[in-house]
Amino acid sequence: MKQKITLPYILTLLLNLIWGMAFAQTDTLSNYDLKEFKVLGVRENEVIVPLANIHKTFIIGGRKSEVISVKDLPANLAEKTGRQVFAKVPGGLVYDMDGSGNQVNFSVRGLDAHRSWEFNVRQNGTIINTDMYGYPASHYSMPMEAVERIELVRGTAALQYGQQFGGMLNYVLKSPDPTKVFSYENLTTVGSFGLFASYNAIGGKVGKLTYYAYYQKRTSNGYRDNARSDSDAQHVGLTYDFNENLNFNVQLSRSYYLYRIPGPLTDGQFAENPRQATRERNFYSPEIYIPSLSLDWQISPKTRFEWIGSGAFGQRSSVTFDGFANVPDVINPETNEFAPRNVDIDNYHSRTTEARIIHEYRLGHVKNFLTGSVRYFNNKFDRRQRGMGTTGSDFDLSVSNGFVRDMTLHSESIAMALENQFNFSPKFSISPGIRYEYGNSDMTGRIDYLEEGKVPRTIPYNFFTLGAHAAYFINSHSKLYGGISQAVRPVIFQDLIPGNPLATINENLTNSFGYNAEFGWENSFDDKIKYNLTLFRTYIGNRIGNILVEENGQTLIAKSNIGNSMTDGIELYLDMKIISSNQFSLSFYTATSYMDARYLNGNVSNGESNQDITGNKIEAVPTWISRNGLTGTVGPLKIVLQHQFVGESYADALNTRIPPASGAVGIVPEYHVWDLNMAFPFLEKFVLRAGINNLFDKQYFTKRPQMYPGPGIWSSDGRGFVVSFGAKI
């Protein structure tokens, strides 16, 4: 049954929860300013901290947030090892599919980790999702060596950042030393499986102009056979300070990689040799440009304005021999050639402009904040698929006889959001907000196996979403927070395009609509123990999946709204000092989550009929995810031993346990992975990092994907060694 969330309902929930707190008998906070408040007990150079109550033009108070200091991580940055980068984020799921180092696939709270597409993904505040309404994945991939910190705000941030269930994920790049006219940084990495990466950056400040630029190159043969990756990335940013209150910024970023896809495995093949390949002629390559212009204006001490104009332009292409893992790609003895490969090419032209303003005002003696924003999208997404490619073995996108599917999706929308933080006392605040989004996507083009009249399709976007958040500070070390916010998962391009002649377009397909809710307690004791405990719920109504339909006496497959789901969970982050002295320290951390993710109702196709999935677990959602580690320091040397446990999950909504011969569906078994990493900075200008990934050489896999890169098992990396040396001048 669809949950009806109205503003009175939200306010009643929160006021009933918090009303008594505003008058609780607790210590008085003197000289208290919510804008600058952070939970005390945060230690210097700590890897993870919350965002401030007010972050630039955003209201963060009442939401769970994390800031990950990447520059301080003893981690495998060159290969973007997600379980190390997001080690202290409870509930964070990372899976591998594009070869180590090519892409970050990350999600929280039981959502889909595919290219982080459940998030509003940003770089320096600029949206980098490829196309929010066409294909919201982030194909752009900056080098992790360039990242200063990662800002994560959970799904209850949907009102301010966008409609995404996951929330906001912002990669903040490094900035230059403003006291120098010129500075240079190099970070060179070598490792197992032919890994070599070189990151080079320059920056400085000349008068009122600040500049920063980098170039990164990485190559790797990959853990599996036929899994080579070649990537490079560039960025240049210029900031001109007109005065201390006004600056203008120009940035251009590019990322590219070519990945030779080793193909999926069956369960038998994985057990026999997880490093083997079933394909040697498959390739995948995205090249994405992210230009942006931004203005940051402190209009007055109480008013700040930000504007960003940006785009995502480029191409994602693949050439593959498609088929299940048990279908070999071999030479046809009759023609003495391989079969022709399939060529797919996507072209992206996404344009966004966003303006935000925040104003501080007073009610009595306490500060309050009002923020508003307007965002405009104008995106064009060209998709050409099923072109007959060559019979060769290299990366060749040439086709004969054109493409079977040649489509264009043009999306346009405008969104407006308003949120106000009412500070009823120095300790208690509540922030109700609204968001309205209006627009549409028009699909045109041709699909050779579909009647011409069925192809054009207009998808309207008319979202009105509500939310409210609250925070209560028990004392300077302890905070309660909670909130609820509606969210939308729009119908995207691939939902509209029938995959084959036995599929059809569902005229009644609608967007998935739901909400995120959370209630948490953040606390610390005497700089020794710090923890955050959060209860959450994610409800998604009208989820999209496949069902069987009858059309003109023929049974066809159609994308449809299959039912509703609910994920209830608890997240714990705890960091505890065991030993602390001037020369030596030892601490323990855990980032653990429990998730009960199930379908409340629904039906999906089992190939022969539509089957009831009420009570089934949501696919690709493990019940337990737990990362635990010991961090030891001896002088400047930092060593981290980390263990990650991920429980079993299902590959499909039918909860298939026994995999078929292809390995396309079935259980994803639980796994334990250990990592050992160290970082040693010395002489103020140098740093040496070294690590052993997958210390005990566990053979495992993280998912059986149902779409790219193909159904089946995709082996994760076994034990590998990595060494990095960095220098700054």
N, C-alpha and C positions, 0 to 999 in steps of 0.2 A: 504494500500500500504506500503510495507516495506521501512523503512527509510534507505538511503544509507549514511553511515558516513565514510568519508575518512579523512586522516590527513590534507590535504589542507583545507577541509571544516571546520574542527575543529579549525585550526589555524586562518582561516579567521574570523570565528565567534568571537573568543576571542580577536583577535587583533582589529577588528572593535569596539568591546565593550570597550576595555581598552586603546587603543592607545592615546586618548586624555587625559586620566587620568595621564599618566606618566609625563605630562608637565603641570598639573593643578597648579594653584597658591594656595599653601597650606604651612602650617608651616613646617620648616625644622626639621628633627629628628636628633639630635646630638648623637654621640657615638652609632650609631644604629647597631644592630647585629640581622639579621633575625633569626638566629638559636635560640637565647634566647628570642625572642619577644613573649610576650603574651599581649593581650589587657589590658591596664591599667584600673584601676577601679575595678579589682577583689578584693573582700574583703577577709580578713583573715577568714579561716575556712568555706569558701563558699561551698555550696553543689555541685554546678556544674560550671565548667570552661572549656575552650577549651584546646585541646592539643597544645603543642608548635609546631612551624614551622617544626623543625626537632625532631622526637621522636625516639631515639635509631638509627636504621638504616632505618627508614621510613621517607619519605617526606610527611608531612601533609599539608603544606601551600597550600591555594587555595581550601580546602575542608571544609565542615562543620563537626565539631567534638565536642564531649562532654565528659567530665570526671565527673563521679558521685562519690562523696565521700560518700561511703556507711557507713563508721564508724561514720560519723557525723549525720546520718539520724535518726530522731525520727520516726521509722517505724517498722512494724511487720516483722522483719527479719526471725524469725523462720519459718514462713509460706510463705516467699518469695512473699509477696503481691505486685504484679507487679505495680499496679497503684500508690503505694507509693514509691517503689524503683525508678521507671522511671517517677516520678511525673513531673519533669521539662524538659522532653524530648517531644517537640511538635510533634504530628503525631504518637506517640508511641501507638500501639494497643496491649492490653493484653487480652488474653481470658483464661478461666478456663476449664479444661477437665480432669485433672489427680488427683483431690483432692488437697486441699490447702497444699502447701509446698513441693509437690513432683517434680514439673517441672516448668521451666520458659517458657511461650509461648508468644513471643514478636516479633513484626515486626514494620516497619516504612513505610510510604509513600504508603499505600495501598497494601502491600505484605502480604503473608500468614504467620500468627503467629505460625503455628504448630511447636512446639518444636524449635522455632527460626531458622528453617531450611533455611530461605532465607539469613542468615548471614554466614560469615566465623567466627565460634565461637571458641574462644580461652580461655585458662587459663594460666596465666603467659606467654603468647605468644605462647603456644603450642596448636595446632589444636585439638579440642575435638568433632567436627562433627563425627558421628559414621562411615559413609562411604560417601565420597563426591559424588561418582558416583552410589552407590547402594541405600543408604538411608541417605541423608545428615542431618537428624535430629540429635540433640544433646541429646542422652539418658543419658549421664553422667550429674549429677546434684550435684554440690558442695553446701554445706550449705552456706547461705548468711551471717551467722555470721563470716565466715572465710574470707570474701571478704573485702579488703581495699578500692578498687575503681573499677569502671567499665568504660572502655574506649570504646567509640562508634564513629566510623567514617562511614559516610553515604555511599551510593552505589557508589559514584564517586571514592571510594577507590579500586574499583574492580581490577585495573591494578596491584597493589602491593600485595594485600592480596589473591586474587583469583578472580574467575569469577562471584561471587555471586551478585545478584541485590541489596541485602540489605546492603552490605558493611561488616564491621568488628565489632565484639562485643567481647571485651577482658575482662575477669574477672581477676583482679590482686589480689592475695591472700595477707593476712597480712604477715609482716616480723617481725622478733624478734628485740628486743632492742640490738644493737651491743655493748653497754657498759656493758651488763650483761652476766655472764656465764650461768645463768639459770633464766628464767622467766616463769610464769604460768598465764593463763587466763581462767576464767570460765564464761559462760553466760547461765543462766538457765531461761527457759520460761515456764509459765503455762497459760492456757487460756480456753475459752469455747470449748465445744464439746470434752472434754477429752484431750486437747492438753497438751503435756509435751515434752520439748526439753532440752537437755543438751549438750553444746558445751565446750570442754576442749582442751586447746592448751598449748604446751611448746615450748620454743625456747631460743636461746642464741648464744654466740660466744666464742669459745675456740681457742685461737691462730688464725690461719688462716681459721679455719673451723666454718661456721655458720650453725645452724640447726633450723628447725621449723617443728612441727608435730601437728596434731589435731585429735580428735575423736569426732564425733557428733552422738547422738541418738535422734530420734524423734518418738513419737507415737501420733495418733489422731483418735478419733472415727468418725470424719467428720461431716459436717453439715447435710448431708442426711442420711437416714437409709442405713445400709449395705455399709458404705463408709469408713471403717477403713483403715488407712495407718500405716505402720511400716517401718521406714527407718534408715539407719546408713551410715556414710561416714568416711573415713580415708584419711590422707595425711601425707607424710613425705618428706622433702626437705633438701638437704645438698649442701652447696656451699663452695668450697675451693678457696681461693684467693692466687694464686701463687705470685702475686704482685698487685700493684694498677691498673695495666692495663690489667690483665688477670685473669679470674676466670672460674671455671668449676662447673656445677650444675647438680645434680641428683634428680629426683622427681618421686614419685609413688603416685597416687591418686586412690581411689575407691569410688564408690557410689552404693547404693542398696536400693530399696524399693519394698514393696509388697502392692499393692492397691486393695482393694475389690471394684469392679466396681458396682455402684448401678443401672446402666442401664439408657437408655434414657426415656424421658417422652413425651406424647402427649400434645397438647395445653390444652385439658381438664384436664388431670392429673396435669399439672403444675398449672392451676388455682385453682384446688381443694386442692392440698397440694404439694408445690414444694419440700418438704423434703422427700417425699415417694420414695421408690425404686421399680423398675420393675424387678430387678434381685437380687439374693442372692448367686448365684453360680459362678459368673464371677470374674476373677482375672487377674491382669497384673503385671509383675515384670521384670525390667531390672537390671542387675548387670554388671557394666562397670569398667574396669581398664584403667588408663591412665599413662603409664610410659614415662619418657623423660630424655634425656641427652642434655645438652646445653653448649656451649662455647661462652664467650663474651670477645673479644680481641680488645682493643684499640691499634691498630698497631702503630699509630703515633698520634700526636695531630690532624691530619686532616683525618685520616682513621680509620674506625671502622668495625669490622667483627663479625658476629654472625652466629652460627650454632646450629640447633636443630634437634635431631633425636627422634621421638616419635611414639606412637602407640595408638590405641583404640581397646581393646580386651574385649570380654564378650558376654553376652547372653541377649536377650530380649524374654520373653515368656509370653503366655497368655493362659488361659483356659476359654472358654465362651460358653454360650448358645446364639447363634446369632439369631437375629430377630428384627423386628420393635417394637416400644414401645407398640403397641396394640396387640402384640402376646405374651401371657403370658407364663412363664416358670412354668408349673404345672406337677404334677404326672399323668402319664398315668394310667387310671383306669384298663386297661387290663393287664398291666405288674406290676402295683403298684410301678413303678419307674419313676424317671425323665428321660427325653430323654438324650442320650449321648451328652456330650459337645464337642466343637471343640477345638483342641489343635494346636497352632502355636508356632514355636520356630525359632528364628533367632540367628545365631552365627556370630560374627564380628572378623575379623583379619585384621586390617588396620594399615599400616606402612607408615610413612612419614619421609623424611629427607629434610631439608630446609637450604640453606646457603644464607646469605645476606651480602652485603658490601656497605658502603657509603664512599664517598671521597669528601673532601672539596677542592675547588681550587678557584682561583681568575681570574676575568676578570676586569682588571683595579684595582680599589680599593674596589670592592664589592665582597663578598663571593658568591660562587655558589656551588651547591651540585649535585653529580651524585651517583645514587644508582642502584644496580643491584642484582638480586636474581635468584636462581635456586631451584626448588622444585620437588621432586620425590615421587610419590604415588605407592604403591603396596598393593592392598587390595583384600581380599577374603571374600566373603559374602555368607554364607550358609543359605538358607531359606527352612524350612519344614513347610508345611501348610496343614490344613484340615485333621489332624489326628483324628480318632474317640476316644474321651476320655471317661472318666468314667461317670457314672450316679450319682456320689456323689456330695457333696457340699463343699469340701475342695480344697485347691490348690494342684492339682494332675496333673502332666504332662504325666502320663503314657497313652499309646495308644494301640489300638489293630488294627492289619492289616496294620500297617505302615501309611504313609502320602500320600494323593492324589497328592500333589505337593512337589517334592523334587528337589530343584534347587541350583545351585552355580553360583555366578557372580564373575569373577576374573577381576579386573580393574588394569590397569597400565598406568601411564602417567608421562610425564616430562613437566615442565613449566619453561619458562625463561621470566624475566621482566626487563625492563630498563627504568629509568626515570631520567630526568635532570631538576633541578631548575635553570633557568637563572635569575639572579637578575640584571635587566637592570639599576636599580638605588636602593638606599637604601629603596625606598618605593614600588617599583613595581617588581614583579616576575612573571614568567610564567614557567610552568612545563609540558612539553609534555612527553608522555611515550608510550611504546608499551609492549604487552604481547603476547607470543606465547605458546600454550599448545598443546601437541601431545600425543596421546595414544589411548587405546581402552578398551572396556569391553567385555568379552566373557561369554555368558550365556550357561550353559550346565545343563543336568539333565533330569527329566521326569515330565510330567503332564499327569495324567492317562486319562483325557478326550480329549487329543490332540494327533494328529498323531505324531509319534516319529520324523519324519523329519522336523517338524515345530518348534521344541524346540530350537536347537542350534541357537544362534544369536550373531553376533558381532556388537558392536556399536563403530564406530570410533569417536575419539575426535581430531579435527584439528581446533583449535580456534586461530585466529589472531585478537587481539583487540587493539584499539587505544584510546587515551584520552589526554586531556590537561587541566590544571588548572591554575588559575591566582589569585594573591592577590595584592591589592593596599591599602596602609596605608595612609589614609587622614591625620591623626595625631596620636599621641600616644594613643588616646582613641577610634579611629574609623578606621574600616577596611571594604573594599569591597572584596568579593571573588566570584569566579565562576569557573565552570568547566563542562566538559562533558566526559563521559567514557562509552565505550561499555561493555556489560555484557552478560553472557550466563547462561541459566538454562538447564542443561543437562537432557537427558532422563534417568530416574532412574529405578531401578529394578521393582517396582510395575507397571510402565507404560508398561512393557513388558509381564507381566504374566496375561493371561486371567483369570478373576475372577470366571468364571463358564463355563459350556459347551456351553452356548449361546454367548460366547465372543471369540475373535480371536486375534492373534498377527498381528499388522499392520506393514508390511515390509517397509513401506515408512515413518515411524515415524522419525522425526528429532528433534534436540535440539532447544529450544526457544532462540532467539537471539534478543538483543535490546540495549538500552542505558539508562543511567541516566544523567540528566543535572540539574544544580542548579546555582542560582545567589543570593547572600545574602549580607546583611549589618549588621555588628556587631558594637555596639556603647555603650558608657557610658557617663554619665554626673556627674562630681563632686562627685563620690562615692555614688550618690543618686539613679540614674536610670541606669539600664543596660538592653539592649535589643538586640535581634537577629531576623532579619526578612529575610526569605528565600523563594524564588520562586523556584519550582522544576518541573521537568517532568520525568516520568518513562515510557518508551515505551518498550513493550514486544511483539515481533513478533513470530508467530507460536506457540501460547499457546497450551497446550495439554488438551484435554477433550475427551468426548465420542461421537461417531457418530454411525449411523447404516450403515452397509455395506451389500452387497449381495455377498454370496460365495457359489457356487455350488447350486444355487437356494434357499438358506436359508438366512434369514435375521439374522445377527449377530451384536453384539456390539463390536466396536474396539476403542482403544485409538488412537487419531489422532491429527494432528495439526489443531485446529478448527478455528483459526483466530488471529487477532492482537488487542492489547489493548493499551490504553494511559491513564495515570493518571497525571493530572495537579493539582498543589496544592500550597498552601502558608502556611508557618509555622511561628509562632510568639512566641518567649520566651521573657518575660518582667519581671524584678525584680525591685521593687521600694521600697525604704525606706520611710515610712510615719513618723515615730518618731524614733529619735536616741539620746540616752544619755548613760552615763556610766552604769546606773543601769537598764534601760528599753529601749527596742526597739520594733518596730512594722513594718513589711514589708508585701508587697503584691506581689504575683507572678501569672503569667498565662503562660501556655504552651498550645497553641491553634493551631489547623490546620484545613484547609478546603481542601477537595479533591474532584475533579471531575474525577471519574474513570469509563471509559466506553470502551466497545468493539467498535473498528473502523469497524470491519467486522467479519463475522464468522457464523458457523452453529454448533448446538449441537443436540443431540438426545432428544426428548421429550417422548420417549417410543414407539411411533408409527411411527414417521418420523423425519427427520432432520429439525430443525427450525432455521430460520435466527435470529441472536442475535445482528445484527448491531444496535448500539445506546444504547444497554442495559447496565445497570450498572454492574461493576465487582462484583462478589459475595464477601461477607464478608468485604466490604469496606464502612464504614460509611462516610457520607459527612463531618460531624463535629466531632472532638474529642477535648474536652477542659477540662483541669485541672487547677483549680484556688485555691489559698490558702492564708491564713493569717498566718504569723509566728511571734510569740511574744516571747521575752526573758525577764526574770526578773532575773538578776544576772546570774547564771549558768543554770537556768531552761529554757528550750525551749519547746514551745507548737505550734503545727501546726494543723490548721483546714483546711481540703481540700475538695473541691467539684469536682467531675468528671462527665462530661456529654459526652455521646457517642450517636451519632445519629443512626437512623435506618439503616439497611442494608438488603440485600437479601442473602438467603442461596444458591442460584444456579444461573447459568448464564442465565436461562430462566426468571429470575426475578419473580418467582412465589410469589404472594401475599397471597392467601388463602391457608393455609396448608391443606394437606390431613389428613385422619384420623390418620395416623402414626405420624404426626408432623415432618416428615423427611425434608421437605422444607417449605419455607414460609418466612415471614418477621421476622427479629430479631428486636424487638421494641427498640426505644431509651430508655435510662435509666440515672438516676441521682443517684450518690452514694456519701455519705459524710463520712469522716473519721476524727477522733480526736486522735492525738498522742502527747506524751510528752517524753522528756528525761531530766534527772536530774543527771549530774555528780557531785560527791562530794568527798572530801578528796583525790583528785588526783588519787585514785585507784579504785573507785567504780562508777557505773552508774545504775540508775533506769529508766527503760522505761515502759510506760503503754499506752494502746490505746483502743479505741472503733472503731472497723471496721464496716462499714455500719451502721452509727449512727442511721439512721431512719428506719432501717430494711427493705430496699427496696428489693422486690422479683423480680429478673431479671435473664436473661441469656445472654451470650455474643456471642453465635454462635450455629448454627445447623450444626454440622460437617457432611461431606459426607463420611468420612472414620472413622478410629479409633477416639473415642471409640464407635461409632455407630450413625446412623442418628436419629435425634430427638432433644429434648430440654435437656440441661444439666444445672441444676440450679446452680447459683452462691451462695456463702455463704450469709446468712442473718446476722443480728447483732451479733457480738461476742466481747468478752473482752480478752485482753492479757496483761500480766505483765511479765517483764524480769528484772533480777538482774544480773549485771556483776561485776566481781572483777579481778584485776590484781595485781600480786605480783612479 
